[in-house]
Amino acid sequence: MEKEELKKILADHRNWLIGDGGKYADLRYADLSYADLSYANLSYANLRYADLSYADLRYADLRYANLRSADLRSA
């Protein structure tokens, strides 16, 4: 996934979480390998089957996120 596209999805998700429009992050099957997701608020996001291998998830908020069958190797 392109960096700018991911930034837009995360911004929309942030707005959705605070009730200011936006939409929740549906990242099913997304290739997020090696992505910098540090400090990202991905609570309630759909990351089912997403490739998060080697992604930087330090301090990311993944509460209630759907991580079923996500690839988290070395994340």
N, CA, C and O atoms as a Maestro MAE file, in Angstrom:
{
 s_m_m2io_version
 :::
 2.0.0
}

f_m_ct {
 s_m_title
 :::
 protein
 m_atom[300] {
  # First column is atom index #
  i_m_mmod_type
  r_m_x_coord
  r_m_y_coord
  r_m_z_coord
  i_m_residue_number
  s_m_chain_name
  s_m_pdb_residue_name
  s_m_pdb_atom_name
  i_m_atomic_number
  :::
  1 25 0.844 -1.175 0.000 1 A "MET " " N  " 7
  2 3 0.000 0.000 0.000 1 A "MET " " CA " 6
  3 2 0.892 1.241 0.000 1 A "MET " " C  " 6
  4 15 1.902 1.296 0.702 1 A "MET " " O  " 8
  5 25 0.508 2.218 -0.785 2 A "GLU " " N  " 7
  6 3 1.274 3.459 -0.870 2 A "GLU " " CA " 6
  7 2 1.162 4.244 0.440 2 A "GLU " " C  " 6
  8 15 0.124 4.231 1.102 2 A "GLU " " O  " 8
  9 25 2.237 4.916 0.793 3 A "LYS " " N  " 7
  10 3 2.304 5.663 2.045 3 A "LYS " " CA " 6
  11 2 1.205 6.726 2.146 3 A "LYS " " C  " 6
  12 15 0.587 6.877 3.200 3 A "LYS " " O  " 8
  13 25 0.963 7.450 1.076 4 A "GLU " " N  " 7
  14 3 -0.051 8.509 1.099 4 A "GLU " " CA " 6
  15 2 -1.464 7.936 1.271 4 A "GLU " " C  " 6
  16 15 -2.296 8.513 1.972 4 A "GLU " " O  " 8
  17 25 -1.720 6.804 0.628 5 A "GLU " " N  " 7
  18 3 -3.026 6.152 0.768 5 A "GLU " " CA " 6
  19 2 -3.243 5.719 2.217 5 A "GLU " " C  " 6
  20 15 -4.329 5.895 2.769 5 A "GLU " " O  " 8
  21 25 -2.203 5.153 2.825 6 A "LEU " " N  " 7
  22 3 -2.296 4.720 4.214 6 A "LEU " " CA " 6
  23 2 -2.521 5.916 5.143 6 A "LEU " " C  " 6
  24 15 -3.322 5.830 6.074 6 A "LEU " " O  " 8
  25 25 -1.835 7.009 4.902 7 A "LYS " " N  " 7
  26 3 -2.025 8.214 5.717 7 A "LYS " " CA " 6
  27 2 -3.469 8.697 5.659 7 A "LYS " " C  " 6
  28 15 -4.029 9.103 6.677 7 A "LYS " " O  " 8
  29 25 -4.067 8.655 4.484 8 A "LYS " " N  " 7
  30 3 -5.463 9.079 4.304 8 A "LYS " " CA " 6
  31 2 -6.410 8.152 5.074 8 A "LYS " " C  " 6
  32 15 -7.327 8.614 5.754 8 A "LYS " " O  " 8
  33 25 -6.179 6.849 4.959 9 A "ILE " " N  " 7
  34 3 -7.016 5.873 5.666 9 A "ILE " " CA " 6
  35 2 -6.917 6.080 7.177 9 A "ILE " " C  " 6
  36 15 -7.928 6.032 7.878 9 A "ILE " " O  " 8
  37 25 -5.700 6.310 7.678 10 A "LEU " " N  " 7
  38 3 -5.516 6.515 9.113 10 A "LEU " " CA " 6
  39 2 -6.164 7.814 9.585 10 A "LEU " " C  " 6
  40 15 -6.725 7.865 10.680 10 A "LEU " " O  " 8
  41 25 -6.091 8.857 8.772 11 A "ALA " " N  " 7
  42 3 -6.735 10.131 9.127 11 A "ALA " " CA " 6
  43 2 -8.254 9.974 9.159 11 A "ALA " " C  " 6
  44 15 -8.913 10.462 10.077 11 A "ALA " " O  " 8
  45 25 -8.804 9.294 8.157 12 A "ASP " " N  " 7
  46 3 -10.253 9.044 8.136 12 A "ASP " " CA " 6
  47 2 -10.681 8.217 9.340 12 A "ASP " " C  " 6
  48 15 -11.727 8.470 9.939 12 A "ASP " " O  " 8
  49 25 -9.858 7.217 9.694 13 A "HIS " " N  " 7
  50 3 -10.172 6.356 10.835 13 A "HIS " " CA " 6
  51 2 -10.136 7.170 12.132 13 A "HIS " " C  " 6
  52 15 -11.006 7.008 12.988 13 A "HIS " " O  " 8
  53 25 -9.154 8.026 12.275 14 A "ARG " " N  " 7
  54 3 -9.044 8.876 13.458 14 A "ARG " " CA " 6
  55 2 -10.297 9.750 13.596 14 A "ARG " " C  " 6
  56 15 -10.846 9.886 14.690 14 A "ARG " " O  " 8
  57 25 -10.739 10.332 12.498 15 A "ASN " " N  " 7
  58 3 -11.952 11.159 12.528 15 A "ASN " " CA " 6
  59 2 -13.180 10.332 12.890 15 A "ASN " " C  " 6
  60 15 -14.044 10.791 13.637 15 A "ASN " " O  " 8
  61 25 -13.256 9.114 12.360 16 A "TRP " " N  " 7
  62 3 -14.372 8.218 12.674 16 A "TRP " " CA " 6
  63 2 -14.395 7.896 14.169 16 A "TRP " " C  " 6
  64 15 -15.457 7.866 14.791 16 A "TRP " " O  " 8
  65 25 -13.210 7.655 14.737 17 A "LEU " " N  " 7
  66 3 -13.129 7.306 16.153 17 A "LEU " " CA " 6
  67 2 -13.613 8.435 17.061 17 A "LEU " " C  " 6
  68 15 -14.208 8.179 18.108 17 A "LEU " " O  " 8
  69 25 -13.363 9.665 16.670 18 A "ILE " " N  " 7
  70 3 -13.762 10.791 17.523 18 A "ILE " " CA " 6
  71 2 -15.139 11.329 17.158 18 A "ILE " " C  " 6
  72 15 -15.601 12.312 17.738 18 A "ILE " " O  " 8
  73 25 -15.794 10.682 16.193 19 A "GLY " " N  " 7
  74 3 -17.147 11.076 15.821 19 A "GLY " " CA " 6
  75 2 -17.211 12.308 14.938 19 A "GLY " " C  " 6
  76 15 -18.195 13.049 14.951 19 A "GLY " " O  " 8
  77 25 -16.152 12.517 14.169 20 A "ASP " " N  " 7
  78 3 -16.078 13.696 13.303 20 A "ASP " " CA " 6
  79 2 -16.061 13.270 11.832 20 A "ASP " " C  " 6
  80 15 -15.167 13.642 11.072 20 A "ASP " " O  " 8
  81 25 -17.069 12.484 11.453 21 A "GLY " " N  " 7
  82 3 -17.113 11.997 10.071 21 A "GLY " " CA " 6
  83 2 -16.107 10.880 9.866 21 A "GLY " " C  " 6
  84 15 -15.918 10.032 10.738 21 A "GLY " " O  " 8
  85 25 -15.474 10.885 8.727 22 A "GLY " " N  " 7
  86 3 -14.501 9.848 8.412 22 A "GLY " " CA " 6
  87 2 -15.153 8.486 8.268 22 A "GLY " " C  " 6
  88 15 -16.376 8.375 8.183 22 A "GLY " " O  " 8
  89 25 -14.336 7.464 8.241 23 A "LYS " " N  " 7
  90 3 -14.837 6.091 8.192 23 A "LYS " " CA " 6
  91 2 -13.806 5.174 8.810 23 A "LYS " " C  " 6
  92 15 -12.617 5.489 8.868 23 A "LYS " " O  " 8
  93 25 -14.285 4.034 9.271 24 A "TYR " " N  " 7
  94 3 -13.355 3.132 9.945 24 A "TYR " " CA " 6
  95 2 -12.411 2.497 8.933 24 A "TYR " " C  " 6
  96 15 -12.741 2.346 7.757 24 A "TYR " " O  " 8
  97 25 -11.233 2.131 9.418 25 A "ALA " " N  " 7
  98 3 -10.194 1.574 8.553 25 A "ALA " " CA " 6
  99 2 -10.499 0.118 8.229 25 A "ALA " " C  " 6
  100 15 -10.452 -0.744 9.107 25 A "ALA " " O  " 8
  101 25 -10.808 -0.148 6.980 26 A "ASP " " N  " 7
  102 3 -11.013 -1.507 6.497 26 A "ASP " " CA " 6
  103 2 -9.770 -1.876 5.699 26 A "ASP " " C  " 6
  104 15 -9.655 -1.559 4.515 26 A "ASP " " O  " 8
  105 25 -8.851 -2.546 6.367 27 A "LEU " " N  " 7
  106 3 -7.564 -2.886 5.766 27 A "LEU " " CA " 6
  107 2 -7.441 -4.392 5.537 27 A "LEU " " C  " 6
  108 15 -6.350 -4.957 5.616 27 A "LEU " " O  " 8
  109 25 -8.572 -5.029 5.255 28 A "ARG " " N  " 7
  110 3 -8.536 -6.465 4.961 28 A "ARG " " CA " 6
  111 2 -7.629 -6.723 3.770 28 A "ARG " " C  " 6
  112 15 -7.697 -6.032 2.754 28 A "ARG " " O  " 8
  113 25 -6.781 -7.730 3.915 29 A "TYR " " N  " 7
  114 3 -5.868 -8.178 2.856 29 A "TYR " " CA " 6
  115 2 -4.840 -7.117 2.452 29 A "TYR " " C  " 6
  116 15 -4.157 -7.298 1.444 29 A "TYR " " O  " 8
  117 25 -4.708 -6.034 3.191 30 A "ALA " " N  " 7
  118 3 -3.765 -4.967 2.826 30 A "ALA " " CA " 6
  119 2 -2.325 -5.426 3.029 30 A "ALA " " C  " 6
  120 15 -2.015 -6.151 3.974 30 A "ALA " " O  " 8
  121 25 -1.464 -4.994 2.135 31 A "ASP " " N  " 7
  122 3 -0.033 -5.249 2.277 31 A "ASP " " CA " 6
  123 2 0.564 -4.085 3.057 31 A "ASP " " C  " 6
  124 15 0.844 -3.022 2.503 31 A "ASP " " O  " 8
  125 25 0.752 -4.307 4.347 32 A "LEU " " N  " 7
  126 3 1.323 -3.293 5.225 32 A "LEU " " CA " 6
  127 2 2.693 -3.731 5.726 32 A "LEU " " C  " 6
  128 15 3.175 -3.247 6.750 32 A "LEU " " O  " 8
  129 25 3.306 -4.643 5.000 33 A "SER " " N  " 7
  130 3 4.625 -5.114 5.399 33 A "SER " " CA " 6
  131 2 5.596 -3.934 5.388 33 A "SER " " C  " 6
  132 15 5.610 -3.122 4.463 33 A "SER " " O  " 8
  133 25 6.398 -3.869 6.437 34 A "TYR " " N  " 7
  134 3 7.402 -2.813 6.623 34 A "TYR " " CA " 6
  135 2 6.797 -1.417 6.828 34 A "TYR " " C  " 6
  136 15 7.537 -0.433 6.828 34 A "TYR " " O  " 8
  137 25 5.496 -1.307 7.000 35 A "ALA " " N  " 7
  138 3 4.859 0.005 7.194 35 A "ALA " " CA " 6
  139 2 5.196 0.561 8.578 35 A "ALA " " C  " 6
  140 15 5.340 -0.190 9.542 35 A "ALA " " O  " 8
  141 25 5.316 1.865 8.659 36 A "ASP " " N  " 7
  142 3 5.519 2.538 9.939 36 A "ASP " " CA " 6
  143 2 4.152 2.877 10.514 36 A "ASP " " C  " 6
  144 15 3.524 3.861 10.122 36 A "ASP " " O  " 8
  145 25 3.706 2.056 11.440 37 A "LEU " " N  " 7
  146 3 2.417 2.257 12.096 37 A "LEU " " CA " 6
  147 2 2.614 2.634 13.562 37 A "LEU " " C  " 6
  148 15 1.688 2.527 14.367 37 A "LEU " " O  " 8
  149 25 3.813 3.071 13.901 38 A "SER " " N  " 7
  150 3 4.082 3.462 15.280 38 A "SER " " CA " 6
  151 2 3.165 4.615 15.667 38 A "SER " " C  " 6
  152 15 2.991 5.578 14.920 38 A "SER " " O  " 8
  153 25 2.594 4.490 16.835 39 A "TYR " " N  " 7
  154 3 1.663 5.476 17.406 39 A "TYR " " CA " 6
  155 2 0.325 5.565 16.668 39 A "TYR " " C  " 6
  156 15 -0.500 6.410 17.017 39 A "TYR " " O  " 8
  157 25 0.089 4.739 15.679 40 A "ALA " " N  " 7
  158 3 -1.185 4.784 14.947 40 A "ALA " " CA " 6
  159 2 -2.314 4.271 15.837 40 A "ALA " " C  " 6
  160 15 -2.138 3.312 16.588 40 A "ALA " " O  " 8
  161 25 -3.456 4.911 15.745 41 A "ASN " " N  " 7
  162 3 -4.636 4.445 16.466 41 A "ASN " " CA " 6
  163 2 -5.456 3.589 15.508 41 A "ASN " " C  " 6
  164 15 -6.190 4.099 14.662 41 A "ASN " " O  " 8
  165 25 -5.313 2.284 15.660 42 A "LEU " " N  " 7
  166 3 -6.019 1.324 14.815 42 A "LEU " " CA " 6
  167 2 -7.090 0.577 15.606 42 A "LEU " " C  " 6
  168 15 -7.512 -0.509 15.209 42 A "LEU " " O  " 8
  169 25 -7.526 1.154 16.717 43 A "SER " " N  " 7
  170 3 -8.570 0.486 17.490 43 A "SER " " CA " 6
  171 2 -9.828 0.348 16.636 43 A "SER " " C  " 6
  172 15 -10.236 1.275 15.936 43 A "SER " " O  " 8
  173 25 -10.416 -0.819 16.716 44 A "TYR " " N  " 7
  174 3 -11.623 -1.195 15.958 44 A "TYR " " CA " 6
  175 2 -11.381 -1.349 14.449 44 A "TYR " " C  " 6
  176 15 -12.334 -1.597 13.710 44 A "TYR " " O  " 8
  177 25 -10.165 -1.214 13.981 45 A "ALA " " N  " 7
  178 3 -9.881 -1.366 12.548 45 A "ALA " " CA " 6
  179 2 -9.992 -2.833 12.138 45 A "ALA " " C  " 6
  180 15 -9.790 -3.732 12.954 45 A "ALA " " O  " 8
  181 25 -10.311 -3.060 10.880 46 A "ASN " " N  " 7
  182 3 -10.375 -4.411 10.337 46 A "ASN " " CA " 6
  183 2 -9.060 -4.694 9.617 46 A "ASN " " C  " 6
  184 15 -8.810 -4.172 8.531 46 A "ASN " " O  " 8
  185 25 -8.227 -5.526 10.235 47 A "LEU " " N  " 7
  186 3 -6.924 -5.898 9.683 47 A "LEU " " CA " 6
  187 2 -6.890 -7.387 9.346 47 A "LEU " " C  " 6
  188 15 -5.821 -7.995 9.285 47 A "LEU " " O  " 8
  189 25 -8.051 -7.955 9.132 48 A "ARG " " N  " 7
  190 3 -8.144 -9.381 8.844 48 A "ARG " " CA " 6
  191 2 -7.369 -9.714 7.577 48 A "ARG " " C  " 6
  192 15 -7.545 -9.071 6.542 48 A "ARG " " O  " 8
  193 25 -6.517 -10.717 7.669 49 A "TYR " " N  " 7
  194 3 -5.669 -11.197 6.576 49 A "TYR " " CA " 6
  195 2 -4.645 -10.162 6.104 49 A "TYR " " C  " 6
  196 15 -4.018 -10.358 5.063 49 A "TYR " " O  " 8
  197 25 -4.465 -9.079 6.835 50 A "ALA " " N  " 7
  198 3 -3.482 -8.066 6.435 50 A "ALA " " CA " 6
  199 2 -2.067 -8.605 6.646 50 A "ALA " " C  " 6
  200 15 -1.814 -9.376 7.571 50 A "ALA " " O  " 8
  201 25 -1.165 -8.191 5.785 51 A "ASP " " N  " 7
  202 3 0.247 -8.543 5.922 51 A "ASP " " CA " 6
  203 2 0.930 -7.428 6.700 51 A "ASP " " C  " 6
  204 15 1.220 -6.362 6.156 51 A "ASP " " O  " 8
  205 25 1.183 -7.685 7.975 52 A "LEU " " N  " 7
  206 3 1.843 -6.722 8.845 52 A "LEU " " CA " 6
  207 2 3.265 -7.162 9.169 52 A "LEU " " C  " 6
  208 15 3.862 -6.678 10.130 52 A "LEU " " O  " 8
  209 25 3.804 -8.068 8.377 53 A "SER " " N  " 7
  210 3 5.143 -8.567 8.655 53 A "SER " " CA " 6
  211 2 6.149 -7.419 8.607 53 A "SER " " C  " 6
  212 15 6.154 -6.604 7.685 53 A "SER " " O  " 8
  213 25 6.994 -7.386 9.627 54 A "TYR " " N  " 7
  214 3 8.050 -6.377 9.763 54 A "TYR " " CA " 6
  215 2 7.518 -4.945 9.911 54 A "TYR " " C  " 6
  216 15 8.291 -3.993 9.809 54 A "TYR " " O  " 8
  217 25 6.235 -4.783 10.145 55 A "ALA " " N  " 7
  218 3 5.681 -3.439 10.360 55 A "ALA " " CA " 6
  219 2 6.108 -2.932 11.735 55 A "ALA " " C  " 6
  220 15 6.276 -3.715 12.670 55 A "ALA " " O  " 8
  221 25 6.277 -1.645 11.846 56 A "ASP " " N  " 7
  222 3 6.613 -1.017 13.118 56 A "ASP " " CA " 6
  223 2 5.306 -0.699 13.838 56 A "ASP " " C  " 6
  224 15 4.596 0.237 13.473 56 A "ASP " " O  " 8
  225 25 5.002 -1.486 14.857 57 A "LEU " " N  " 7
  226 3 3.755 -1.332 15.602 57 A "LEU " " CA " 6
  227 2 3.997 -0.775 17.008 57 A "LEU " " C  " 6
  228 15 3.124 -0.868 17.870 57 A "LEU " " O  " 8
  229 25 5.169 -0.202 17.238 58 A "ARG " " N  " 7
  230 3 5.461 0.334 18.567 58 A "ARG " " CA " 6
  231 2 4.442 1.408 18.939 58 A "ARG " " C  " 6
  232 15 4.198 2.354 18.191 58 A "ARG " " O  " 8
  233 25 3.863 1.228 20.110 59 A "TYR " " N  " 7
  234 3 2.886 2.163 20.678 59 A "TYR " " CA " 6
  235 2 1.614 2.311 19.839 59 A "TYR " " C  " 6
  236 15 0.842 3.245 20.057 59 A "TYR " " O  " 8
  237 25 1.390 1.423 18.905 60 A "ALA " " N  " 7
  238 3 0.142 1.452 18.126 60 A "ALA " " CA " 6
  239 2 -1.001 0.965 19.015 60 A "ALA " " C  " 6
  240 15 -0.824 0.058 19.828 60 A "ALA " " O  " 8
  241 25 -2.152 1.565 18.854 61 A "ASP " " N  " 7
  242 3 -3.343 1.174 19.609 61 A "ASP " " CA " 6
  243 2 -4.143 0.198 18.751 61 A "ASP " " C  " 6
  244 15 -4.754 0.585 17.755 61 A "ASP " " O  " 8
  245 25 -4.128 -1.065 19.151 62 A "LEU " " N  " 7
  246 3 -4.814 -2.118 18.406 62 A "LEU " " CA " 6
  247 2 -5.987 -2.698 19.199 62 A "LEU " " C  " 6
  248 15 -6.449 -3.801 18.908 62 A "LEU " " O  " 8
  249 25 -6.462 -1.965 20.186 63 A "ARG " " N  " 7
  250 3 -7.579 -2.470 20.986 63 A "ARG " " CA " 6
  251 2 -8.801 -2.715 20.108 63 A "ARG " " C  " 6
  252 15 -9.204 -1.861 19.317 63 A "ARG " " O  " 8
  253 25 -9.370 -3.886 20.266 64 A "TYR " " N  " 7
  254 3 -10.584 -4.310 19.558 64 A "TYR " " CA " 6
  255 2 -10.410 -4.385 18.035 64 A "TYR " " C  " 6
  256 15 -11.397 -4.517 17.312 64 A "TYR " " O  " 8
  257 25 -9.191 -4.304 17.549 65 A "ALA " " N  " 7
  258 3 -8.951 -4.458 16.110 65 A "ALA " " CA " 6
  259 2 -9.119 -5.929 15.736 65 A "ALA " " C  " 6
  260 15 -8.801 -6.820 16.524 65 A "ALA " " O  " 8
  261 25 -9.616 -6.169 14.539 66 A "ASN " " N  " 7
  262 3 -9.760 -7.532 14.036 66 A "ASN " " CA " 6
  263 2 -8.443 -7.920 13.371 66 A "ASN " " C  " 6
  264 15 -8.121 -7.447 12.281 66 A "ASN " " O  " 8
  265 25 -7.691 -8.783 14.041 67 A "LEU " " N  " 7
  266 3 -6.392 -9.235 13.540 67 A "LEU " " CA " 6
  267 2 -6.433 -10.707 13.142 67 A "LEU " " C  " 6
  268 15 -5.389 -11.346 13.008 67 A "LEU " " O  " 8
  269 25 -7.631 -11.244 12.953 68 A "ARG " " N  " 7
  270 3 -7.765 -12.654 12.613 68 A "ARG " " CA " 6
  271 2 -7.024 -12.955 11.318 68 A "ARG " " C  " 6
  272 15 -7.252 -12.314 10.291 68 A "ARG " " O  " 8
  273 25 -6.141 -13.931 11.381 69 A "SER " " N  " 7
  274 3 -5.346 -14.413 10.247 69 A "SER " " CA " 6
  275 2 -4.403 -13.354 9.679 69 A "SER " " C  " 6
  276 15 -3.917 -13.501 8.558 69 A "SER " " O  " 8
  277 25 -4.143 -12.303 10.430 70 A "ALA " " N  " 7
  278 3 -3.159 -11.305 9.983 70 A "ALA " " CA " 6
  279 2 -1.757 -11.879 10.159 70 A "ALA " " C  " 6
  280 15 -1.504 -12.651 11.083 70 A "ALA " " O  " 8
  281 25 -0.862 -11.500 9.277 71 A "ASP " " N  " 7
  282 3 0.531 -11.939 9.343 71 A "ASP " " CA " 6
  283 2 1.300 -10.927 10.188 71 A "ASP " " C  " 6
  284 15 1.542 -9.801 9.755 71 A "ASP " " O  " 8
  285 25 1.678 -11.335 11.387 72 A "LEU " " N  " 7
  286 3 2.373 -10.452 12.321 72 A "LEU " " CA " 6
  287 2 3.826 -10.868 12.534 72 A "LEU " " C  " 6
  288 15 4.442 -10.481 13.527 72 A "LEU " " O  " 8
  289 25 4.367 -11.641 11.624 73 A "ARG " " N  " 7
  290 3 5.749 -12.091 11.787 73 A "ARG " " CA " 6
  291 2 6.706 -10.910 11.859 73 A "ARG " " C  " 6
  292 15 6.695 -10.022 11.007 73 A "ARG " " O  " 8
  293 25 7.532 -10.924 12.897 74 A "SER " " N  " 7
  294 3 8.567 -9.908 13.113 74 A "SER " " CA " 6
  295 2 8.011 -8.490 13.182 74 A "SER " " C  " 6
  296 15 8.735 -7.524 12.940 74 A "SER " " O  " 8
  297 25 6.750 -8.366 13.507 75 A "ALA " " N  " 7
  298 3 6.157 -7.015 13.628 75 A "ALA " " CA " 6
  299 2 6.467 -6.452 14.996 75 A "ALA " " C  " 6
  300 15 6.065 -5.332 15.309 75 A "ALA " " O  " 8
  :::
 }
 m_bond[299] {
  # First column is bond index #
  i_m_from
  i_m_to
  i_m_order
  :::
  1 1 2 1
  2 2 3 1
  3 3 4 2
  4 3 5 1
  5 5 6 1
  6 6 7 1
  7 7 8 2
  8 7 9 1
  9 9 10 1
  10 10 11 1
  11 11 12 2
  12 11 13 1
  13 13 14 1
  14 14 15 1
  15 15 16 2
  16 15 17 1
  17 17 18 1
  18 18 19 1
  19 19 20 2
  20 19 21 1
  21 21 22 1
  22 22 23 1
  23 23 24 2
  24 23 25 1
  25 25 26 1
  26 26 27 1
  27 27 28 2
  28 27 29 1
  29 29 30 1
  30 30 31 1
  31 31 32 2
  32 31 33 1
  33 33 34 1
  34 34 35 1
  35 35 36 2
  36 35 37 1
  37 37 38 1
  38 38 39 1
  39 39 40 2
  40 39 41 1
  41 41 42 1
  42 42 43 1
  43 43 44 2
  44 43 45 1
  45 45 46 1
  46 46 47 1
  47 47 48 2
  48 47 49 1
  49 49 50 1
  50 50 51 1
  51 51 52 2
  52 51 53 1
  53 53 54 1
  54 54 55 1
  55 55 56 2
  56 55 57 1
  57 57 58 1
  58 58 59 1
  59 59 60 2
  60 59 61 1
  61 61 62 1
  62 62 63 1
  63 63 64 2
  64 63 65 1
  65 65 66 1
  66 66 67 1
  67 67 68 2
  68 67 69 1
  69 69 70 1
  70 70 71 1
  71 71 72 2
  72 71 73 1
  73 73 74 1
  74 74 75 1
  75 75 76 2
  76 75 77 1
  77 77 78 1
  78 78 79 1
  79 79 80 2
  80 79 81 1
  81 81 82 1
  82 82 83 1
  83 83 84 2
  84 83 85 1
  85 85 86 1
  86 86 87 1
  87 87 88 2
  88 87 89 1
  89 89 90 1
  90 90 91 1
  91 91 92 2
  92 91 93 1
  93 93 94 1
  94 94 95 1
  95 95 96 2
  96 95 97 1
  97 97 98 1
  98 98 99 1
  99 99 100 2
  100 99 101 1
  101 101 102 1
  102 102 103 1
  103 103 104 2
  104 103 105 1
  105 105 106 1
  106 106 107 1
  107 107 108 2
  108 107 109 1
  109 109 110 1
  110 110 111 1
  111 111 112 2
  112 111 113 1
  113 113 114 1
  114 114 115 1
  115 115 116 2
  116 115 117 1
  117 117 118 1
  118 118 119 1
  119 119 120 2
  120 119 121 1
  121 121 122 1
  122 122 123 1
  123 123 124 2
  124 123 125 1
  125 125 126 1
  126 126 127 1
  127 127 128 2
  128 127 129 1
  129 129 130 1
  130 130 131 1
  131 131 132 2
  132 131 133 1
  133 133 134 1
  134 134 135 1
  135 135 136 2
  136 135 137 1
  137 137 138 1
  138 138 139 1
  139 139 140 2
  140 139 141 1
  141 141 142 1
  142 142 143 1
  143 143 144 2
  144 143 145 1
  145 145 146 1
  146 146 147 1
  147 147 148 2
  148 147 149 1
  149 149 150 1
  150 150 151 1
  151 151 152 2
  152 151 153 1
  153 153 154 1
  154 154 155 1
  155 155 156 2
  156 155 157 1
  157 157 158 1
  158 158 159 1
  159 159 160 2
  160 159 161 1
  161 161 162 1
  162 162 163 1
  163 163 164 2
  164 163 165 1
  165 165 166 1
  166 166 167 1
  167 167 168 2
  168 167 169 1
  169 169 170 1
  170 170 171 1
  171 171 172 2
  172 171 173 1
  173 173 174 1
  174 174 175 1
  175 175 176 2
  176 175 177 1
  177 177 178 1
  178 178 179 1
  179 179 180 2
  180 179 181 1
  181 181 182 1
  182 182 183 1
  183 183 184 2
  184 183 185 1
  185 185 186 1
  186 186 187 1
  187 187 188 2
  188 187 189 1
  189 189 190 1
  190 190 191 1
  191 191 192 2
  192 191 193 1
  193 193 194 1
  194 194 195 1
  195 195 196 2
  196 195 197 1
  197 197 198 1
  198 198 199 1
  199 199 200 2
  200 199 201 1
  201 201 202 1
  202 202 203 1
  203 203 204 2
  204 203 205 1
  205 205 206 1
  206 206 207 1
  207 207 208 2
  208 207 209 1
  209 209 210 1
  210 210 211 1
  211 211 212 2
  212 211 213 1
  213 213 214 1
  214 214 215 1
  215 215 216 2
  216 215 217 1
  217 217 218 1
  218 218 219 1
  219 219 220 2
  220 219 221 1
  221 221 222 1
  222 222 223 1
  223 223 224 2
  224 223 225 1
  225 225 226 1
  226 226 227 1
  227 227 228 2
  228 227 229 1
  229 229 230 1
  230 230 231 1
  231 231 232 2
  232 231 233 1
  233 233 234 1
  234 234 235 1
  235 235 236 2
  236 235 237 1
  237 237 238 1
  238 238 239 1
  239 239 240 2
  240 239 241 1
  241 241 242 1
  242 242 243 1
  243 243 244 2
  244 243 245 1
  245 245 246 1
  246 246 247 1
  247 247 248 2
  248 247 249 1
  249 249 250 1
  250 250 251 1
  251 251 252 2
  252 251 253 1
  253 253 254 1
  254 254 255 1
  255 255 256 2
  256 255 257 1
  257 257 258 1
  258 258 259 1
  259 259 260 2
  260 259 261 1
  261 261 262 1
  262 262 263 1
  263 263 264 2
  264 263 265 1
  265 265 266 1
  266 266 267 1
  267 267 268 2
  268 267 269 1
  269 269 270 1
  270 270 271 1
  271 271 272 2
  272 271 273 1
  273 273 274 1
  274 274 275 1
  275 275 276 2
  276 275 277 1
  277 277 278 1
  278 278 279 1
  279 279 280 2
  280 279 281 1
  281 281 282 1
  282 282 283 1
  283 283 284 2
  284 283 285 1
  285 285 286 1
  286 286 287 1
  287 287 288 2
  288 287 289 1
  289 289 290 1
  290 290 291 1
  291 291 292 2
  292 291 293 1
  293 293 294 1
  294 294 295 1
  295 295 296 2
  296 295 297 1
  297 297 298 1
  298 298 299 1
  299 299 300 2
  :::
 }
}
